[in-house]
Amino acid sequence: MMPQLYRHRWMDEEIEAFREVVRRYIAAELAPHLDGWRRQGYIPREVWRPFGEMGFLLPEIDEEYGGAGANLAYQMVVQDELAKAEMPANVAVHTIAAHYIRDYGSEAQKRRWLPKLASGEMLAGIAMTEPGCGSDLQAMRSRARRDGDEYVLDGAKTFITNGFTANLLVVAVRTGEAGSKGVSLIVLETENLAGFRVGRRLEKLGQHASDTAELSFEGVRVPADHLLGAVEGRGFAQLMGQLPYERMLLTVPAAAVIEKAVELTLDYTQQRKAFGQSLYDFQNTRFKLAECATLAHVVRSFVNDCIQRLLDGKLDDSAAYMAKWWCTEQQCRVVDECLQLFGGYGYMAEYPIARLYADARVQRIYGGANEIMKELIARKLLA
């Protein structure tokens, strides 16, 4: 049993009731199909329609745009429960894209897209990363040029989550000079869009149920009013403005997976026999699990505190960077320690601990590599 956590203000009875409904839905409607989705390499877009109709996709969006007007804790609970069920990060990416529209879109844009994103009629992705650029978004080369009442997009993107299944994309493109001031965000509805092409669906080490694709844009024309923000060149600032929230969409699953790994390993070591006793009877096993349980407690306490600060409007960039790098590092560390206690069985894909191990590794890379997080924290130290 995990140590008792301090109860933050956000952890009220309504939140816990919502959590239970989400948990039951995932267990009944999503988890039984996960193995099949892993084998085919993606979750069909249609799966998210009933999830949205239940109010789980974007509960934090205002009611006038199809949400429930709830606070962000409700979204964090959704992410927590999805991660515990080994579901990949598709919904996290969807909600990030929706927040760009909510926070930077015009009234017409919000009314056009947010209700469909909240209901699951549309599934969103974010197209930022390009071949050869990685975390250096200022070096992107995809470009959009103005042509009358339209933008014409040309370029390529890679490592795009939901790239195969999404029918709405928030695309980062260059509309001006080199560097951060020349970046803009443009929204694309991709179905039957001339010049838009989904390339390879990439094979990954883990996260096998999450489609990750290469995208290309060749003379793609979209209405000029699909630009997010009143003027060009605000894209980089828009991206940076969402970072504290986005980091929490990575740290909450990290806490959930750590707890899941400890739970699985505690159960396994009590049942598995070796040399006439259970694995748990060995002092090394107990000490390792004590270390992992302590890390689980500290990570969850940190994450809960960050959620409280997020809700209070006080989660600063540095804390978000710290949470992202440290919690995901601990995720990989704990899952590795737990896998070791499974012995050879831990290396078998049929065991959840092996899948948690493979799925965890990308947490230190996407959403801003952990080395970038440390660099940003170091810069803040001298500010």
MARMIGU-703911 format. One record per residue: x, y, z of N, C-alpha, C, O, CB in turn. Coordinates in steps of 0.001 Angstrom, whole numbers, plus 500000, padded with zeros to 6 digits. Each point is the difference from the previous one (the first is absolute). Glycine has a CB too. Layout:
N
XYZXYZXYZXYZXYZ ...
***
This chain:
383
500851498798500000499149501202500000500879501241500000500970500090500752497192498681500479 501480502197497903500761501243499923499757500864501242498925499937500596500942499978496889 501138500898502913499789500928501114498847500951499709499728500326498845502706499520501730 496895500594500475498872500914499856500483501363499524500910500582500591497843498190501214 500638501737497129500396501290499448499248501140500671498861499846500441501651499043497382 500158502265502242499325501202500460498864500323499028500185499934498784501950500939502306 496707499471499437498835500267499163499954501471499624499664500847500828499087497271500267 501583502185497669499946501381499515498555500447499811499078499186499940503145500508498926 497610501602501044498650500544499864499297499486498756498777499862499984501975502163501229 500021497689497744499381499589498745499452498569500063499212499603499141502341501944499663 498853497684502195499599498592500077498698499869500797499979499435501093502447499839498761 496481501265499569498730499990500713499147498801499592500411499190499170499682503309500980 498726497394500435499132498847499753499502499942498561499849498916499437499467501173502945 500429501073497022499536500008498605501080499475499061499719499250499065498785502695501452 502723498456499745501124499503499194500117498488500135500182499301499004501026502890501287 498690497306500917500140498567500219498852499222499351500212498903499482500994501577502664 497583500080497880498872499354499327500221499965498494499720498994499347498745501770502486 502038500339497619500331500066498568501073498979499662499906499307498987499495503134500958 501613497463500895501075499036499776499454498573499904500416499225499139501168502296502081 497501498147499654499454498653500019499225499699498711500093498897499461499776501220503048 499373500861497005499254499806498749500964499816498835499793499131499153498300502252501742 502959499431499057501006499885498937500675498639500066500179499339498976500201503151501071 499994497091501157500689498723500179499143498836499502500488499109499305500732501849502669 497517499062498386499109498911499586499801499980498487499941498934499387498904501216502825 501053501030497200499809500054498543501235499442499286499881499201499071498605502818501179 502687498406500188501234499526499366500120498489500130500359499317499041500752502879501453 498589497284500687500104498557500236499029499214499128500330498910499531500384501561502812 498101500068497439498971499263499255500091500196498498499771499059499239498773501160502730 501788500996497589499877500345498583501325500130499248500023499860498777497910501284501853 503158499118500069501273500226499318501002498874500252500549499430499057499045503019501134 500641497233501084501038499023500345499853498661499286501014499439499586499126501666502604 498638498343497640499890498700499331500480499987498549500293498934499458497811500627502032 501980501600497883500378500085498588501459500420499800500478500086498869497153500472500616 503070499701501618501328500611499883500997499098499285500799500487499201498734500766502888 500440497459498176500936499091499321499811500042498485500976500009499250499026498509502776 498752501508497531499738500085498566500479501306499405500531500023498890497519498505501436 501769502548500397500466501297499509501525500043499932500573500617499103497381500471501862 502682498263499976501469499942499938500446499273498741500920500440499310499210499586503201 499213498863497198500403499214498823499783500762498706500813499881499083498635498047502162 499478502853498649499752500720498751500733501340499958500126500602498933497645498282500924 502713501587501292500831501200500035499260501303500167500603501064499861500918497707498754 497200501186501678499248501241500220498653499696500644499487498884499922501657502180498105 498302499958502606498649499919500551499076500707499025500228501169499691500609498762502724 498132499405497089499114500656499020499408501291500569499653500079501178499801497672497830 500444503236500140499471501300500427498600499874500591499636500744500911501741500356497322 497848497968501252498617499851500449499903499615501477498965500212500632500426499132497046 501677500095502864499999499590501407499787501190500925499399499872501067502126498237498358 498972503047500154499975501167500886498667500733499957499769500896500813502678499328498860 496674499419499401498701500677499941499162499731501265499546500956500629500518498855496854 499719498932502908499262499770501244500746500487501233499378500387500989499572497661497927 502382501935501033500800500535501108499712501492500177499874500497501119501933497777498453 498091502425499297499662501417500045498567500234500427499714500936500747501954499461497483 497438498764501303498585500149500365499778499790501492499048500532500571500317498694497146 501520499993502918499925499811501441500548501223500759499866500092501221500356497424498421 500396503415499621500554501196500636501429499846500464500473500788500818497261499748499874 502972498448498793501341499703500477501111500655499180501116500144500498497974497728500333 500638502526497935501079500530499162500449501386500443501192500236500195497916498426497914 499952502244502048500338501395500332499045500550501053499270500952499723501644499384497958 499073499088503518499074500493501030500278501434500413499122500676500536500667497004500266 501437502791498950500384501349500440499582501100499027500120501181500325501790497780500849 497605500681497650499554500999499034498648500567500454499165499274500541502081499542497571 498550502483501662498747500645500401498795499309499361500088499453498901501135502726501353 497668497857500450498783499333499530499543500519498643499481499228499195499863500431503175 500835501624497361499543500553498717500772499418498819499563500114498855499804501990502329 501789497266499091500781499378498934499979498474500096500815499330499367500644502698500582 497623497424500831499831498555500030500610499278501176499845498784500113500096501382497508 500752500543503269500582499364501170499079500081501198498804500255499861503444500293499273 498318499231502049499219500056501237500354501213500844499394500227501047500465497297498918 501131503266499581500415501164500776500673499634501303500015500801500934498135500435498044 502412497556501103500665499541501222501413500563500079500520500540499024498103497356500954 501993501971501196501379500461500103500950498946499422499580498892499667499832502473502385 501858498989497835500964499141499315500278498696500744500542499062499416500469502988499643 498627497881502216500220498761500738499256498835499361500461498860500056499848502469502034 498548498950497307499224498933499373500761499382498829499973498784499813497910502371500883 502796499681498517500818499468498921501168499194500545500367498975499424498975502958499147 501245498516502532501114499271500596499557498619500481500756499034499897500284503146500785 497747497728499840499459498716500428499828499064498804500301498810500094498528502323501825 500692499398496967499865499193498783501360499448499578500125498813499695497897502577499581 502999499474500706501337499563499604500553498952500957500658499048499580499735503193499395 499339497938502297500452499065501026499414498610499760500719499001500016499478502895501621 498503498054498142499330498713499829500359499333498669500114498776499934498021502077501490 502042499935497530500442499429498727501375499364500141500239498906499488498413502806499277 502256498974501932501362499478500172500007498720500823500740499067499689500143503261500156 498304497621501195499938498793500831499517498795499198500344498860500312499217502574501693 499641498824496963499482498921499152500905499712498808499619499249499102498085501389501597 503502499957499281500981499823498922499566500639498691500535499663498944500153498231502140 498355503021498965499601500698498790501065501026499619500582500635500880496981499022499692 502705500517498123501034500949499569499527501442500081498913500282500505501996497965497995 499925502671500993499806501435500233499112500696498971500066501224499878502148498755501175 496967499297498212499186500618498947499085501103500517499892501060499383500191496785499415 499256501911502333499068500998500541500751501220500502499500501119499882498906497058500750 502780501636499925500796501137500467500313500941498841499870501217500134501123497356501687 499419500870497046500310500825498831498741500704499498500037501177499640501842497259499736 497020500841500603498717500583499577499646501211500858499598501038499474499628496698499748 500919502137502084499612501111500876500955501171499891499577501147500140499401497217501408 502298501381498205500944501102499797499595500821498780499981501230500047501866497412501004 497830500667497859499574500703498788498743500819500265499886501132499532501122497052499060 498051501250502155498771500724500323500278501246500817499325501015499834499439496839500099 502224502078500947500327501167500831500607501134499175499796501171500320500565497293501619 500374501205497014500486501059499107498826500761499392500010501228499927502053497418499563 496942500615500084498829500642499396499212500776501047499557501121499750500327497056498529 499945501220502894499252500685501063500670501300500420499321501007500204499860496780500587 502140502206499340500701501140500570500422501045498970500185501165500351500595497313501412 499373501130496982500514500940498995499075500186498805500221500880499169502042498467501539 496701499826499207499122500091498843498998501136500095499694500490501087500579497088498637 499224502829499127498922500988499953498711499349500472499937498779500146501182502454497949 497861499567502144498717499446500410499451499050498929499442498950500319500102503132501031 500620498296497389499520499151498916500760498667499974499400498947499785499987503112498889 501920497990501544500798498774500015499594499094501156499881498787499829502016502453499110 497891499340502225499606499195501165498653499321499770499820498829500334501463502727501158 497783499183497940498671499419499762500035498956498878499185499078499976499772503074500797 501965497999498328500089499058498890500604498666500438499519498940499599500704502993498833 500832498116502392500766498784500262499847499419501397500015498778500148501557502075498216 498282499964502656500000499454501355498857499022500276500247498960500611500829503138500097 497681498182498873498945499007500260500284498645499359499686498961500581498702502914499556 502193498131498691500317498737499333501162499281500676500045498770500011499122502196497846 501771499788502705501100499396500740499527499448501337500465498949500442501121502619498438 497493499138501760499475499543501287499153498740499847500024499130500871499997503232499935 499236497534498103499107498851499785500723498786499440499475498887500045498682502713499580 503057498610499844500711498910499354499695499870498528500515499095499344499472499760502805 499181502035497308499742499977498558501285500249499230500205499458498914497450501340501475 503213500037500193501309500245499414501072499570501001499856500190501208499240501742497397 501976497489500870501163499646500804501155500878499545500250500133498802498949497465501522 501508503002500633501017500993499662501413499476500207500252499117500820498133502656499797 502517498797498616501426499771500168500731501326499906499421501017499618500380496659499423 501473502305501309500834501201499939501214499676499148500738499063500304498473501747501981 500999499940496670501109499754499080501075501068500211499939501087499426498493497841498883 502544500737502521501104500924500268501338499441499523500700500643499218498036500227502749 501617497940498499501332499455499770500253499727498525499127499509499285500808499490502987 501284501332497281500393499772498616501259499156499931500774499974500956498180502198498391 501268497137499543501233499241499844501219500905500164500103501033499338498709497370499131 502104501212502408501218500774500183499908501121501000501016500623500309499486498809497416 498306500855502803499850501129500925499855499549501456500569500616500901498368500673497246 500308497645502081499798499540501362499362501058500875498957500555499655502986497958500066 498692501770501427499449500966500951500230501448499584499448500912500616500923497412501160 500432501900497191500331501367499568498921500527499052500174499997498781502299499513501472 496417500939500321498872500443499176500316501256499198499387500249498962499091498746502712 502472501790498805500349501219499267500654499687498650500077500860499122500206500318503069 500182497586497659500678499621498754499042499380498985500445499522498957501642500123502354 496610500352498970499069499362499074500007500685498633500232501204499886498349498124502064 501160499870497025500064500513498632498663499936499263499852500624498949502515498673501011 496673499974500560498667499996499372499483501424499940500125500766500956499394496895499889 499901502680498019499655501413499785498562500149499521499458499133499314502938501357500148 497007500628500919498680500380499498500097501414499433500396500931500701498418497571500997 500828501648497051500032501341499396498571500455499721499139499204499626503137500347499336 497495501725501225498677500558499779499757500183498508500843500537499282499241500616502953 498766498398497316499602500156498599498536500425499983499105499156499959502580499087499236 498077503055500837498634500498500051499328499648501308500489500373501066499381499432496474 499025499490502398499256499603501197500380498615500483499259499377500760498880502057498487 503015498081500316500439498663500393501462500007500414500759500913499676497561498088498770 502055499937502288501400499678500214500323498759499189499169499103499857500822501924502467 501225498932497148500477498835499264501146499389500803501022500646500230498291500348497507 500505497763502683500965499336500869500844499006499221499504499252499157498939501038502770 502870499725498387500933499029499449500964499574501100500454500825500793499348500187496886 500507497693502362500959499526500992499711498580500442499158499311499423501132503023501334 500423497236500279499865498633500502500112499997501515500719500813500581500238498262497281 498327500006502770500041499823501442500222498522500293499695499136499178498773502861501201 502075497725500818500223498609500391499726499820501481499921500975500747501785498768497439 498149499003502237499697499622501386498670500612500469499888500417501152502585499417499315 496535500221498661498750500671500341498999498999500580499478499140499290500928502560498887 499337498430503133498999499178500665498614500352499473499672501175499837501779498660502223 497745499153497678498691500142499347500133500403498536499011500354499359500010500273502844 502189499319497273500200500414498611499213499178499000499595500512498956502638500237501701 497546497975499651499271499116499099498492500114500186499248499875499033502697498578500995 497606501783501201498566499955500291499343501374500121498782500104499855501651497763501290 500330503179499114499403501327500222499352500531498731500470499739498893501239500721502871 497213500283498408499422500729498869500030501510500231499389500764499252499143497266500272 502182502388501511500299501418500212501423500108500526500386499273500915497170501281499552 503216500346498960501380500199500424500263501469500301499567500886499264501139497143499362 500000502210502454500577501319500250501444499919499524500807499263500568497649501241501444 501866500253496946501288499876499328500851501237500259499563501130499783499392497420498446 502266501214502238500963501086500172500767500184498692500596499058499479499615500463503016 499766501695496987500643500301498716500732501331500092499756500815500890498468497887497868 502673501484500298500693501282499920499235500912499048499764499660498841502478499244501641 497375502267500037499314500996499168500845501251499819499604500926499292498202498195501504 503361500908499847500832501191499921501466499670500141500467498963499530497664502359501387 502587499566499732501451499900500120500428498776500794499188499342500650500938503129499204 501184497236500079500545498889500764499906500315501491499964501161500407501594498238497691 498404499529502710499921500193501433498577499935500506499077499678499252502959501696500620 497792498932501402498709499822500650498932500956499491498820499649500009502402499563501974 499149501978497576499006501001499611499320499688498666499013500642499640502319501024501617 499188497359498021499407499693498702499103498787499994499618499525498931502344501492500083 497684498458502173499211498771500102498530500336500251499688500892500789502329497864500090 497087500528498449498559500162500199499356498625500126500573498991499588499429503190499116 498796497795501871499207498776500101498782500117499094499271500991500050501517498623502325 498998499365496796498869499974499074499252498683500195500614498944500153500610502538498164 497454498591501676499162498818500212499574499425498650499545500725499116499635500200503097 500977497750497646499613499312498772498937498949500294500134499215500938502154501185498101 496661499591500158499073498875499964500488499107498870499972500401498836498026500956502083 502448497435499413500815499235499060499226499092499051500559499558498996501172500532502708 497008499619498579499265499065499139499832500570498590499474501097499812499312498014502207 501677500112496997499909500374498585500686501330499714499566500750499125498291497993500731 503203501548500873500726501254499825501071499805498938500929499215500192498628501458502211 500325500024496495500941499858498889501407500403500428500196501042500626497945499402497747 502841498710501278501395500285500289500476499498501354501198500002500284498552501955498282 499314497615502266500374499452501315500128498489499886499141499335499421499681502559501791 502255497573499344500218498564499899500553499454501314500916500567500595499487499657496930 499017498665502905500542499260501145500988498990499453499643499152499182498234501151502203 503359499788499063501038499082499537500043498731500826498963499410500304502345502536498905 499876497644501147500164498760500762499369500106501381500067501043500651502044498501498100 497284499376501678499633499866501401501201499339500676500320498845499721497136500971499799 503190500911501351501305499609500503499904498890501041499117500009500859501685502298498688 500125496736500360500077498926500982500881500453501158501110500490499792498560497751498410 499829501593503015500677500550501167500397498899500977499530498866499916499181503257499803 502166498244501205500409499092501065498815499630500880499841498836500367502452502164499598 496881499969500373498834499784500840498834500821499499499996500446498853501478499076503101 497515500686498917498815500766499623499418499481498683499673500786499111501253501230502086 498948496671498680499640499397498721498567500294499568499691499915498812501941498312501692 497498502112500425498619500316499619499835501448499568498931500396499536500296497863502048 501822502524498566499948501415499627500609500191498620501174499696499788498955500988502634 499079499816496641500535500204498657500909501223499968499644501076500479498306497857498535 503218500875500415500989501061499850500414500009498537500452498984499472500376500798502948 499018501359496929500131499999498536500854501149499479500251500992500686497528497926499198 502651500904498883500619501080499231498914500682499175499105499340499471503133499438500433 497844502536499990499013500769499238500718500879498990501120500453500236497276499531501716 500950500250496926500562500923499023498920500953499499498821499654499939502888498623499384 498724502932500322499108501047499509500598500537498705501102500548499988498108500065502373 500050499220496559500483500451498690498949500902499371499031499524499407502340498365500289 498828503401500437499041500947499449498630499904500655498985500227499342502249499652498527 498724499791503411498727499873500718499394501383500217500647500882500565500158497007500580 497975502298498414499328501297500137498948499938501098499148499111500020501257501375497547 499673500476503344499008500106501070499575501464500108500787500894499689500208497113501572 497775502245499176499550501389500152500902500780500954500489499448500986497162499810498564 502563501997500163500864500839500833499470500125501419500771500233500932499903501023497033 498022498591502209499444500130501348500208498744500854499445499892501093498868501677497967 502484497485500438500399498853500811501267500294500800500451499151500769498498499331497544 501621502687501522501143500433500807499538500224501435498993500669500231502112500406497750 499630498366502992499673500235501408500638501306500460501215500178499906498625497332500521 499337503388500065500503501316500395499716501001498910499833499632498837501956499320502555 498156502297498973499582501034499054501044500286498930499661500411498890498980500571502921 502638498799498526501071500320499047500998498850499947500032499139500879499688503335499565 501087497533498510501042498991499851501119500210501026500149501078500575499304498745496975 501320499120502658501205500105500813499815499772501486500942500178500772499829501366497548 498039498068502097499757499794501427500100498528500414499797499661501166498736502348498786 501776497140499102499958498566500264500930499541501096499618499183500838499769500539496835 501835500794502331500959499532501004499555500413501399500098499213500941501755500927497365 497665501078501830499495500456501302498781499184500421499827499706501183501034502612498344 498288497313499503498832499172500308500439498622500492499430499468500952499221501770497314 502352498192501092500512498707500423500571500071501413499734499125500824500760500311496789 500287501601502666500621500148501315498956500251501084500182499590501147501880501299497750 496854499779500747498984500346500977499249498812500553499386500096501062500407502032497785 500245496747500449499284498801500431500876499023500772499523498953500437499014501329497599 502740500050502135500932499017500541499667499488501400500058498790500218501625502307498401 497972499760502335499707499448501331498903498945499966500130498950500630500564503219500351 498234498097498293498904499035499894500458498736499271499699498888500434498641503004499566 502375498274498908500433498846499220500936499093500796499935498776499886499817502593498044 501117499239502876500913499186500803499228499119500981500409498876500289501351502903499491 497129498734500725499211499207500933499367498786499316499742498987500650499808503091500668 500203498019497389499451498875499257501029498883499824499654498903499562498817502679499255 502787498691501521501052498984499990500324499520501406500296498822500203500637502204497728 499012499878503040500374499617501359498918499182500692500316499110500790501069502940499336 497347498233499595498922499204500601500094498536499555499939499115500854498583502935499209 501625497655498639500194498596499613501251499379500606500011498807500300498808501703497593 502240500284502291501210499459500628499687499486501398500415498901500367501008502683498297 497848499204502114499618499569501353499126498755499947500176499077500795499959503297499997 498927497603498273499081498868499892500738498707499648499708498944500562498483502640498739 502750498499499783500732498804499565500920499503501103500132498791500190499760501999497433 500744500111503103500847499582501123499180499200501008500421498933500448501047503095499230 497367498494500674499141499298500948499554498648499443499951499009500730499273503200500172 500457497755497824499577498750499367501122498972500032499758498826500278498676502455498244 502783499149501197501143499090499987500253499418501391500255498803500132500747502504497972 498930499520502918500205499512501367498901499015500392500271498967500611500866503196499992 497634498164499043498872499122500300500168498636499335499814498969500646498708503041499566 501829497975498501500202498749499277501128499176500607499891498780500123499275502325497806 501904499559502443501178499302500500499772499474501410500463498912500341500978502538498225 497857499307502243499674499520501339499171498723499919500239499046500741499835503312500133 498959497631498231499150498822499839500802498811499470499851498878500485498179502623499100 502818498752499419500771498917499387500985499384500985500110498776500083499652502352497705 500951499702502954501041499491500898499418499221501174500694499173500591500736502754498755 497330498318500994499369499215501062499563498627499510499926499048500777499316503073500275 500468497784497647499523498738499441501136499117499473499919498774500072497959502385499342 503165499459500063501097499253499364500886499366501061500430500658500947499524500900497077 500309497152501800500824499267500943501395499769499425500161499762498803497786499135502135 503051501176499932501380499700499612500752499517501240499929500626501058500022501115497069 500761497154501740500786499454501111499153499792501256500450500235501121501565500898497939 496751498422500719499156499623501105499274501129500708499397499784501051502125498382499201 498526503031499191499281501117500608499566500974498906500439499908498854500878499839503302 497818501178498219499570500989499015501117500997499747500867500205500849496740499525499874 502366500888498106501002501033499709499937501125501021501021500604500330498839498836497238 498948500840502929499853501094500969500695499685501317500327500916500756497501499685498182 502403498132501349500676499639501242501485500340499981500637500040501052497701498149499236 502218502055498531501404500390499912500150501477500367499238500850499539501168497405498670 500573502026502615500182501377500470500256500963498847499522501134500026501376497973502121 499850500457496843500272500883498864498709500428499314499848501159499615502366497721500065 496855500175500168498718500326499376499258501040500827499490500981499459500390496714499547 500059502093502297499274500930500866500637501380499984499299501011499979500012497076501466 502017501955498564500688501294499981499752500729498677499761501208499987502001497871501560 498295500185497347499761500622498693498575500546499907499780501103499500501897497337499461 497370500785501522498616500454499954499779501173500957499188500883499722500083496790499665 501437502337501720499903501142500917500508501268499327499407501068500152500882497393501815 500804501423497291500548501155499279499014500478498934499750501198499867502597497967500549 497100499892498831499072500366498922498717500603500550499471500958499435501483497217499158 498537501266502514498788500542500602500237501411500525499107500846499938500170496834500666 501925502577499915500328501347500473500019500985498839499463501103500100501877497917501786 499279500577497020500019500871498822498589500232499473499667501112499589502626498050499835 496878499802500584498614500165499562499289501048500852499257500832499478500701496778499739 500270502346502081499363500941500916500494501427499755499202500937499961500572497226501737 501534502000498139500567501336499799499546500583498662499638501174499922502357498192501479 498026499813497551499547500460498684498542500429500052499648501076499518501998497393499377 497508500692501689498578500342500052499768501258500830499152500820499649500271496755500099 501311502586501338499853501202500823500389501243499205499316501022500070501154497627502000 500618501267497180500458501115499171498964500307498924499659501159499766502747498213500665 497097499581498920499015500192498933498719500625500548499460500929499399501504497106499367 498550501468502359498790500565500595500185501465500374499089500812499837500324496924501019 501769502592499644500283501395500335500015500862498740499494501122500015501836498132501988 499247500235496903500020500740498734498587500190499452499679501058499458502605498021500055 496879499903500627498611500139499553499306501102500794499278500821499434500651496737499924 500292502457501955499387501047500812500467501381499552499202500933499905500657497473502026 501433501716497797500531501294499538499467500360498621499759501173499714502306498438501634 497749499391497798499422500249498684498590500562500142499640500971499335501750497174499684 497827501246501845498623500460500212499960501390500625499086500782499740500197496841500524 501715502674500558500066501310500659500621501072499099500079501167500384500102497652501812 500262500778496593500656500940499097501395500367500435500496501072499651497297499796499790 502868498241501336501309500313500562501082498999499601501081499995500589497740501066501306 500903498100497121501013499051499549500928500716499024499634500248498851498783497779501461 502781502302500153500956500733499164500722499044499060499974498782500182500323502936501633 500346498862497177500680499199498985501052499077500606500084498829499629499510503000498737 501214498694502570501091499202500566499475498754500702500550498912499831500795503173500445 497592498070500510499430498840500689499489498971499002500147498797500213499229502667501720 500020499012496973499502499089498975501149499260499319499902498800499742498126502706499902 503063499211500063501176499350499408500571498955500958500336498889499590500176503205499098 499594498270502590500528499070501001499131498759500104500505498879500064500467503043501198 497725498286498755499084498870500116500122499068498803500001498778500149498440502647501182 501663499165497481500059499170498800501255499133500010499909498787499815498802502955498911 502446498855501483501227499200499877500149499030501166500357498839499795500723503045498962 498653498575502460500272499139501151499012498848500090500398498862500250500552503100500943 497777498316498608498996498939500123500154498953498912499821498811500262498625502825500776 501883498783497745500173499006498935501290499199500192500053498826499632498667502663498800 502317499126502139501218499252500334499691498934501046500468498866499892500948503155499576 497805498339501535499644499037501044499104498899499446500082498850500433500115502960501286 498951498539497329499169498991499352500868498922499374499782498811500230498448502908499333 502746498692499650500874499031499345500819499213501016500208498797499835499900502695498167 500354499176503036500810499340501029499192498944500746500457498868500162500902503221500082 497453498272500207499187499075500789499543498812499161500056498858500457499188503054500968 500307498349497360499540498896499151501147499035499720499791498788499961498478502714498993 502933499020500851501162499147499772500301499141501228500263498804499871500657502907498539 499043498891502775500236499248501234498948498912500190500314498879500401500740503154500617 497703498310498690498922499031500153500130498857498993499806498834500346498711502997500501 501809498509497914500178498954498989501071499007500433499847498798499783499451502813498425 501777498868502396501083499122500436499501498935500975500484498868499989501128503015499684 497430498479501161499479499059500988499113498927499365499717498978500625500387502844501075 499462498407497072499244498978499269500923498973499350499533498963499529498666502718500054 503117498596500387500919499091499338499698499903498516499637500991499367500602497731502755 499912500083497325499778499809498563498592500317499562499786500424498864501942497856501193 497306501524500824498621500293499640499789501504499759499100500401499262500167497598502078 501564502807499284499886501439499805500327500447498600499644501105499590500910499155502760 500135498867496903500397500329498629498982499517498980500154500230498800502223499653501910 496583499445499769498971499461499114498888501025499810499456500532500968501085497123499786 499126502617497976499023501047499687498613499696500542499179500906500142502128499596497824 498418498224502343498682499660500537499820500505501429498877500070500500501093497917498026 501127502361502126499926500523501363499903501522499958500771500647499292500558497385501583 497748502535499863499828501465499975501269500774500330500214501087499463497439498539501177 503196499829500237501191500744500395500925500236498803500663501034499920499161497980502387 500220500032496768500825500163498798499449501110499124500758500787499433499865496789500648 498061502486499808499384501058499188500180501370500656500239500996499317498082497343499813 501562501702502187500221501275500704501427500488499771500243501198499851498054498159501899 502639499703498223501406500343499774500201500613498612500635501045499854500051497094501694 498765501198497445500160500495498629499270501327499793500503500892499317499711496742499889 498614502487501380499209501217499826500610501194500725499828501142499573498147497437500194 502743501158501337500495501092500838501134500777499354500140501198500246499185497485501724 501478500671497218501264500613499573499811501318499256500828500902500121500119496820499745 497983502394499375499786501211499212499632501197500876500108501144499556499169497421498537 500295501187503134499619501087500895501151500975500240499773501183500253498594497279500831 502866501040498837501174500856500209500386500762498737500920500819500013499875497582501722 498486501318497165500356500606498711498931500969499516500293501165499730500999496783499706 497443501568500450499003500893499406499525501042501016500265499899501198499011498247497258 500014502855501023499583501097500865501165500878500420499895500741500978498248497839499824 502962501349498476501229500703500370500929499035500702499708499561501112499062502629499089 502349497468499171500934499038500594500436500478501385500066501203500255500735498117497445 499492499740503183500344500369501371501249500859500084500142500798500926498798497107499819 501973501940498292501179500872499978499594501450499746500586500925500563500819497156498612 497581502109499968499483501347499747499344500556501263500149501181500315499493498251497247 499629499709503164499368500446501245501047500520500982499801501044500621498348497287499036 502959500953500488501047500413500932500644501312499562500316500858500824500105496737499736 499766502545498145500564501265499489499084501172500306500466501069500392500692497671497786 497531501064501643499052501073500288499953500333501491499874501164500380498784498118497641 501444499689502815500044500245501447501250500789500358499942500938500795498770496939499633 502423501742498985501276500680500303499938501482499590500529500857500707500716496952498970 498121502489499204499876501401499584499186500791501000500312501156500283499863498152497331 498778500075502928499156500681500965500728500292501311499655500944500710498387497939498251 502965500305501357500721500196501237500731501344500038500227500558501073500021496972499091 500117502982498667500746501256499906499104501180499671500464501138499922501516497565499363 496719501022500521499072501095499614499729500937501165499249500966499853499688497522498467 
***
